[in-house]
Amino acid sequence: MIVITGAARVAEANRAEFEKVAERQVRLSREEPGNVSYGYYEDRMEPGRYFFYEEWRDRAAVDFHFAQTYCHEFMEATRRLAEMEPEIAIRDVTVKEG
């Protein structure tokens, strides 16, 4: 399984627009066949700081996801609306038995 985490800090003036594009991203991503889970959350102690947590079946599912037009649109919007460069980490957490 592949786990992707991300974070973005968004100014108050951009939060409504950001939440709209984030919700679209999550909704469409959850419909992809290789998606296990996908959610985004706002830090209650630091309003405007958002975290993303995604689980994908395998690398092929991640590659398919990143090829989607709405994914590119989300990344562009996030860069435009965030106060600084958004963070992203991709980890293969597959446990191999043997």
ZALUMZA-976838 format. One record per residue (C-alpha): residue number from 1; x, y, z. Coordinates in nm, 2 decimals, padded with zeros to 4 digits. Layout:
! ZALUMZA-976838
    n       x       y       z
  NUM       X       Y       Z
...
! end
This chain:
! ZALUMZA-976838
    n       x       y       z
    1   00.00   00.00   00.00
    2   00.11   00.36  -00.07
    3   00.04   00.63   00.18
    4   00.05   01.00   00.08
    5   00.04   01.28   00.33
    6   00.03   01.65   00.25
    7  -00.01   01.98   00.42
    8  -00.10   02.34   00.32
    9  -00.12   02.67   00.50
   10  -00.40   02.88   00.36
   11  -00.48   03.25   00.44
   12  -00.82   03.33   00.57
   13  -00.91   03.51   00.25
   14  -00.84   03.19   00.04
   15  -01.00   02.93   00.27
   16  -01.34   02.91   00.12
   17  -01.20   02.86  -00.23
   18  -00.94   02.62  -00.11
   19  -01.20   02.40   00.07
   20  -01.41   02.39  -00.24
   21  -01.12   02.25  -00.45
   22  -01.01   02.02  -00.17
   23  -01.35   01.87  -00.14
   24  -01.37   01.81  -00.51
   25  -01.03   01.65  -00.51
   26  -01.13   01.42  -00.22
   27  -01.46   01.32  -00.37
   28  -01.32   01.24  -00.71
   29  -01.02   01.06  -00.57
   30  -01.24   00.84  -00.35
   31  -01.41   00.72  -00.67
   32  -01.09   00.59  -00.82
   33  -01.06   00.21  -00.82
   34  -00.72   00.20  -00.65
   35  -00.81   00.44  -00.37
   36  -00.83   00.28  -00.02
   37  -00.90   00.60   00.17
   38  -00.86   00.98   00.13
   39  -00.94   01.26   00.36
   40  -00.85   01.62   00.45
   41  -00.86   01.79   00.78
   42  -00.81   02.13   00.93
   43  -00.59   02.17   01.23
   44  -00.83   02.29   01.51
   45  -00.54   02.47   01.69
   46  -00.41   02.64   01.38
   47  -00.70   02.74   01.15
   48  -00.60   02.75   00.79
   49  -00.36   02.47   00.82
   50  -00.49   02.16   00.63
   51  -00.36   01.80   00.63
   52  -00.43   01.54   00.37
   53  -00.41   01.16   00.43
   54  -00.44   00.91   00.14
   55  -00.40   00.54   00.10
   56  -00.37   00.37  -00.24
   57  -00.36   00.00  -00.33
   58  -00.03   00.02  -00.51
   59   00.21   00.24  -00.72
   60   00.00   00.19  -01.03
   61  -00.30   00.34  -00.85
   62  -00.09   00.64  -00.75
   63   00.04   00.68  -01.11
   64  -00.32   00.67  -01.24
   65  -00.43   00.92  -00.97
   66  -00.16   01.17  -01.05
   67  -00.24   01.15  -01.43
   68  -00.60   01.27  -01.37
   69  -00.68   01.63  -01.49
   70  -00.86   01.71  -01.17
   71  -00.55   01.62  -00.97
   72  -00.34   01.86  -01.17
   73  -00.60   02.13  -01.13
   74  -00.60   02.07  -00.75
   75  -00.22   02.09  -00.73
   76  -00.22   02.41  -00.93
   77  -00.50   02.57  -00.71
   78  -00.32   02.46  -00.39
   79   00.00   02.63  -00.50
   80  -00.19   02.94  -00.59
   81  -00.39   02.96  -00.27
   82  -00.14   02.84  -00.01
   83   00.08   03.09   00.17
   84   00.39   02.88   00.11
   85   00.49   02.57  -00.10
   86   00.26   02.28   00.01
   87   00.42   01.97   00.16
   88   00.38   01.62   00.03
   89   00.53   01.28   00.12
   90   00.48   00.95  -00.05
   91   00.56   00.63   00.14
   92   00.54   00.26   00.04
   93   00.41   00.09   00.36
   94   00.37  -00.25   00.21
   95   00.47  -00.52   00.45
   96   00.64  -00.81   00.28
   97   00.61  -01.15   00.46
   98   00.87  -01.41   00.45
! end
